């Protein structure tokens, strides 16, 4: 299953999902919302969507978006 298909199924945007993944690793829900410039309700929606995903869907989304961020940072340096 492609990342875009999974994100569409859960009505999530690619950019906010990538930011959510990065921020949620080291911040609580309120701090995550502040860090990426969205509401706590948005963070809660993303958290709920991630909990509804299968393990394989979560792995696919996180792996693909983390790889994209890594490549972006590599080429920006």
C-alpha positions as CSV (number, residue, x, y, z in Angstrom):
1,X,0.0,0.0,0.0
2,X,1.3,3.4,-0.9
3,X,1.9,6.2,1.7
4,X,-0.4,8.6,-0.2
5,X,-3.2,6.0,-0.2
6,X,-2.9,5.5,3.5
7,X,-2.8,9.2,4.2
8,X,-5.9,9.7,2.0
9,X,-7.8,6.9,3.7
10,X,-7.3,8.6,7.1
11,X,-7.7,12.2,5.7
12,X,-4.2,13.3,6.7
13,X,-1.9,15.6,4.9
14,X,1.7,14.5,4.0
15,X,3.4,17.6,5.4
16,X,1.5,17.7,8.8
17,X,2.0,13.9,9.1
18,X,5.7,14.3,8.7
19,X,5.9,17.1,11.2
20,X,3.6,15.1,13.6
21,X,6.0,12.1,13.4
22,X,9.0,14.3,14.1
23,X,7.5,16.2,17.0
24,X,5.5,13.5,18.8
25,X,8.7,11.5,19.3
26,X,10.0,14.1,21.7
27,X,7.1,16.3,22.8
28,X,3.8,16.0,24.5
29,X,0.5,16.7,22.6
30,X,0.3,20.4,23.5
31,X,4.0,21.0,22.8
32,X,3.7,19.1,19.5
33,X,0.8,21.3,18.5
34,X,2.8,24.5,19.3
35,X,5.9,23.1,17.6
36,X,4.3,22.4,14.2
37,X,1.7,25.3,14.3
38,X,-1.5,23.3,14.5
39,X,-4.3,23.0,17.1
40,X,-4.3,20.4,19.8
41,X,-7.5,19.1,18.2
42,X,-5.5,18.5,15.0
43,X,-2.8,16.6,17.0
44,X,-5.6,14.5,18.6
45,X,-7.0,13.7,15.2
46,X,-3.6,12.6,13.9
47,X,-3.1,10.5,17.1
48,X,-6.5,8.9,16.6
49,X,-5.8,8.2,13.0
50,X,-2.4,6.6,13.8
51,X,-4.0,4.4,16.4
52,X,-6.6,3.3,13.8
53,X,-3.9,2.3,11.3
54,X,-2.6,-1.2,11.1
55,X,1.0,-1.7,12.2
56,X,2.0,-2.1,8.6
57,X,0.3,1.1,7.6
58,X,2.0,3.0,10.4
59,X,5.4,1.5,9.4
60,X,4.9,2.4,5.8
61,X,3.9,6.0,6.5
62,X,6.7,6.6,9.1
63,X,9.4,4.9,7.1
64,X,8.5,6.8,3.9
65,X,8.2,10.2,5.5
66,X,11.3,9.8,7.6
67,X,13.3,8.8,4.5
68,X,12.0,11.9,2.7
69,X,13.0,14.2,5.5
70,X,16.4,12.5,5.7
71,X,17.0,13.1,2.0
72,X,15.7,16.7,2.2
73,X,18.2,17.4,5.0
74,X,21.0,15.6,3.2
75,X,20.6,17.7,0.1
76,X,20.1,21.0,2.0
77,X,23.3,20.6,3.9
